[in-house]
Amino acid sequence: MALDGKAILGRLTRRAGRRDGAEDTGAREAQGAAISPFWVIVQKEFGDHIRSWRFTILLAIITLACIGSIYSAVSAIRGGALKDELDFLFLQMFTISDGTLPNFITFVSFLGPLMGIALGFDAVNSERNRGTLSRLMSQPIYRDDFILAKFTASLLLVTVVIFALGLLVMGLGLFTIGYPPTPEEFWRVFFFLVLAVVYVGFWLNLSILFSIRFRQAATSALSSIALWIFFTVFYGLILNLIARAIAPSSDAAVQRILNYQETMLWLNRLSPAELFSEATTTLLTPNVRTLGPFTLEQVYLAIKSPLPLGQSLLLIWPHATGLIAATVICFGISYVMFMRQEIRSRS
């Protein structure tokens, strides 16, 4: 009798489902396809970052610094302290300064890594210490979705902030100069902002790597900041000592001097900060025609004219490839370490 009742209930359910099932199936499938655990975690992490005091304070510092650089550039333009390349006057909003404050590129290269480190140094170990990581992994959520969502949410926030600041500089530049940028200037600024996102993404991935490696958030934060300070300050000092030790004499052959310059340039480009600096300078200063050593004959025979956008992109392509490769390598190491870690519930 119970079986017959179940059968009747099943028939009634199927019969009622035939009427409105066709209408609701498509909506349920679309909703299930649109809302996946990956995007749920991304939305949650994105909202947590925006509402956190850490991000608010850091964003306020970066915004004030960028406004200061804009004021310095506007003062330099009004004071007549312009460079020779007047054809690219709009780009000088990002590169010039009146001497009181650094330019926009310097602020982004200095404060951008701090934003990436602040968003990623406790991405995993904070979940582990609170005991929420084991509860989250007990749900039907893949491990790779978790680590990918952590990185995606932070990178989306970095992209929004970088492009917002870049558009702010462009808007104030348009208001100050009085005419819009040319298409080439716009695309140069666009590729510069994309490169800045990749650069900050490298430090974000590095901080996530330390967050997976160390259980304490303070340790991962100190490790990330120490590495950032090393490449920003001490790496150049070490290279100066190496250059002084292996520098050839003044009467050495030309080929030996060129080999020395190429060696030091290769060592210098091991730093992500140097790669970003050279790439952004080439993008926003079209008169830069080469990034390596050259002889006096090459200088004499060179035609003084700005490079087109395509040639500038070819010139910085190795730098962009190096930054992307470093970012991918850091994320790959983080991914493998997290997938192999044992996650236990806290007692």
VOGUTOR-314611 format. One record per residue (C-alpha): residue in one letter; x, y, z. Coordinates in pm, whole numbers, padded with zeros to 5 digits, always signed. Example, Ala and Ser with C-alpha at 12.3 -4.5 7.8 and 13.67 -1.06 7.14 Angstrom:
A+01230-00450+00780 S+01367-00106+00714 
END
This chain:
M+00000+00000+00000 A+00284+00229+00074 L+00438+00143-00262 D+00109+00223-00439 G+00090+00556-00256 K+00439+00642-00363 A+00359+00548-00718 I+00049+00769-00717 L+00244+01055-00568 G+00509+01012-00833 R+00247+01014-01110 L+00083+01327-00974 T+00417+01496-00947 R+00512+01402-01303 R+00171+01506-01434 A+00191+01842-01262 G+00547+01881-01376 R+00446+01838-01739 R+00246+02163-01725 D+00504+02394-01583 G+00816+02184-01615 A+00882+02296-01970 E+00866+02659-01859 D+01087+02623-01553 T+01350+02381-01682 G+01518+02636-01904 A+01524+02896-01628 R+01664+02650-01373 E+01934+02532-01614 A+02029+02889-01700 Q+02043+02983-01333 G+02250+02677-01247 A+02488+02746-01533 A+02524+03114-01437 I+02583+03057-01064 S+02869+02816-01010 P+03073+02771-00692 F+03367+02942-00863 W+03176+03264-00930 V+03010+03254-00589 I+03356+03257-00426 V+03474+03531-00664 Q+03178+03754-00575 K+03222+03689-00205 E+03598+03764-00212 F+03550+04072-00429 G+03292+04211-00188 D+03506+04130+00117 H+03802+04314-00032 I+03597+04623-00115 R+03441+04637+00233 S+03769+04581+00420 W+03944+04869+00595 R+04277+04743+00464 F+04178+04801+00103 T+04007+05132+00184 I+04319+05274+00350 L+04548+05147+00075 L+04320+05280-00198 A+04309+05620-00028 I+04690+05632-00013 I+04728+05532-00379 T+04460+05777-00493 L+04615+06068-00302 A+04958+05983-00440 C+04825+05970-00796 I+04639+06299-00752 G+04966+06449-00630 S+05146+06321-00940 I+04872+06468-01160 Y+04910+06804-00987 S+05286+06787-01038 A+05243+06709-01409 V+04989+06989-01458 S+05223+07233-01282 A+05507+07127-01510 I+05291+07173-01821 R+05172+07516-01712 G+05526+07615-01618 G+05658+07525-01961 A+05880+07240-01840 L+05796+07018-02137 K+06006+06778-02329 D+06085+06807-02697 E+05824+06556-02817 L+05530+06796-02829 D+05346+06559-03064 F+05277+06336-02764 L+05181+06602-02513 F+04899+06392-02367 L+05139+06110-02272 Q+05348+06350-02069 M+05071+06361-01810 F+05204+06019-01707 T+05578+06085-01740 I+05669+06443-01644 S+05692+06613-01305 D+05782+06956-01173 G+06025+06802-00923 T+05812+06827-00611 L+05652+06482-00649 P+05731+06175-00863 N+05535+06112-01182 F+05244+05871-01222 I+05462+05583-01346 T+05681+05602-01036 F+05383+05594-00801 V+05229+05295-00979 S+05556+05100-00982 F+05611+05176-00611 L+05260+05144-00463 G+05117+04885-00704 P+05311+04593-00551 L+05191+04695-00206 M+04832+04667-00324 G+04897+04320-00466 I+05068+04207-00146 A+04789+04350+00072 L+04524+04158-00123 G+04698+03820-00120 F+04918+03774+00186 D+04636+03617+00392 A+04426+03468+00112 V+04464+03106+00226 N+04623+03098+00571 S+04350+03320+00719 E+04087+03069+00604 R+04295+02790+00750 N+04347+02960+01085 R+03976+03040+01123 G+03883+02682+01042 T+03668+02784+00745 L+03891+02620+00485 S+03810+02264+00592 R+03439+02343+00609 L+03453+02503+00266 M+03637+02206+00115 S+03376+01969+00266 Q+03121+02128+00034 P+03093+02026-00335 I+03368+02272-00431 Y+03682+02176-00617 R+04015+02282-00475 D+04124+02445-00799 D+03803+02650-00803 F+03894+02785-00460 I+04247+02897-00545 L+04143+03024-00889 A+03860+03225-00737 K+04092+03380-00479 F+04329+03497-00752 T+04054+03604-00994 A+03870+03819-00740 S+04186+04001-00633 L+04304+04048-00993 L+03964+04188-01095 L+03986+04438-00811 V+04341+04536-00914 T+04221+04583-01273 V+03935+04808-01163 V+04164+05024-00947 I+04443+05056-01207 F+04209+05145-01492 A+04012+05385-01272 L+04329+05572-01180 G+04446+05573-01541 L+04114+05711-01663 L+04130+05971-01386 V+04466+06092-01515 M+04334+06094-01873 G+04025+06290-01771 L+04222+06554-01581 G+04469+06569-01866 L+04187+06627-02110 F+04053+06904-01886 T+04397+07063-01851 I+04532+07037-02205 G+04203+07104-02377 Y+04213+06847-02656 P+04157+06469-02659 P+04435+06215-02707 T+04508+06071-03048 P+04420+05705-03111 E+04786+05608-03076 E+04816+05789-02743 F+04500+05621-02617 W+04626+05273-02709 R+04967+05344-02556 V+04798+05436-02228 F+04573+05130-02254 F+04867+04891-02299 F+05048+05064-02015 L+04753+05001-01783 V+04734+04636-01895 L+05106+04598-01823 A+05056+04758-01480 V+04783+04501-01403 V+05021+04219-01502 Y+05296+04367-01283 V+05070+04399-00978 G+04934+04051-01056 F+05286+03911-01020 W+05315+04046-00665 L+04962+03926-00593 N+05054+03572-00700 L+05375+03589-00499 S+05187+03688-00184 I+04932+03410-00242 L+05224+03167-00274 F+05359+03277+00065 S+05007+03259+00206 I+04991+02892+00109 R+05345+02819+00225 F+05322+02983+00571 R+05043+02933+00821 Q+05080+03274+00985 A+04962+03580+00793 A+05233+03798+00948 T+05505+03567+00817 S+05367+03564+00464 A+05327+03944+00467 L+05682+03999+00590 S+05819+03757+00332 S+05639+03933+00047 I+05742+04280+00163 A+06101+04167+00215 L+06122+04035-00140 W+05965+04356-00274 I+06218+04569-00082 F+06502+04348-00206 F+06415+04399-00573 T+06331+04768-00526 V+06629+04878-00317 F+06898+04620-00250 Y+06911+04449-00589 G+07038+04766-00753 L+07305+04805-00482 I+07422+04448-00534 L+07442+04505-00910 N+07655+04814-00852 L+07902+04604-00652 I+07909+04340-00925 A+07955+04606-01195 R+08246+04757-01009 A+08409+04415-00970 I+08383+04302-01334 A+08406+04639-01510 P+08666+04637-01792 S+08939+04898-01813 S+08897+05217-02013 D+09134+05095-02288 A+08959+04757-02332 A+08831+04640-02667 V+08493+04758-02787 Q+08354+04405-02798 R+08453+04344-02437 I+08283+04663-02326 L+07969+04566-02518 N+07971+04221-02357 Y+08002+04384-02016 Q+07710+04616-02085 E+07494+04330-02211 T+07578+04118-01906 M+07484+04395-01665 L+07168+04466-01862 W+07072+04097-01845 L+07132+04087-01469 N+06935+04406-01422 R+06639+04264-01610 L+06610+03976-01366 S+06423+04224-01146 P+06049+04256-01220 A+06066+04624-01125 E+06326+04689-01394 L+06124+04504-01657 F+05817+04710-01573 S+06015+05036-01569 E+06173+04978-01911 A+05847+04862-02068 T+05641+05155-01940 T+05908+05408-02037 T+05913+05269-02390 L+05534+05273-02419 L+05480+05624-02288 T+05791+05780-02446 P+05774+05709-02821 N+06120+05862-02883 V+06283+05565-02705 R+06413+05357-02993 T+06629+05094-02821 L+06678+04941-02476 G+07022+04792-02521 P+07378+04919-02567 F+07469+05075-02901 T+07777+05227-03057 L+07843+05583-03169 E+07801+05479-03532 Q+07450+05353-03456 V+07366+05679-03281 Y+07498+05883-03571 L+07307+05688-03835 A+06980+05672-03640 I+06691+05886-03763 K+06547+06105-03490 S+06177+06021-03506 P+05930+05855-03268 L+05855+05488-03304 P+05505+05380-03407 L+05298+05185-03159 G+05362+04850-03327 Q+05739+04891-03310 S+05723+04997-02944 L+05520+04687-02865 L+05776+04469-03042 L+06050+04640-02841 I+05886+04564-02505 W+05750+04222-02601 P+06032+04036-02417 H+05963+04244-02104 A+05590+04172-02114 T+05660+03803-02178 G+05894+03792-01879 L+05638+03950-01646 I+05362+03719-01768 A+05590+03416-01735 A+05688+03512-01380 T+05321+03557-01289 V+05225+03222-01440 I+05514+03044-01267 C+05417+03188-00926 F+05057+03086-00978 G+05158+02738-01096 I+05370+02682-00785 S+05086+02810-00566 Y+04838+02582-00742 V+05054+02270-00702 M+05132+02345-00337 F+04768+02402-00249 M+04647+02091-00434 R+04900+01876-00246 Q+04842+02019+00100 E+04645+01825+00355 I+04345+02011+00493 R+04225+01905+00834 S+03946+02039+01047 R+04050+02217+01362 S+03966+02041+01683 
END
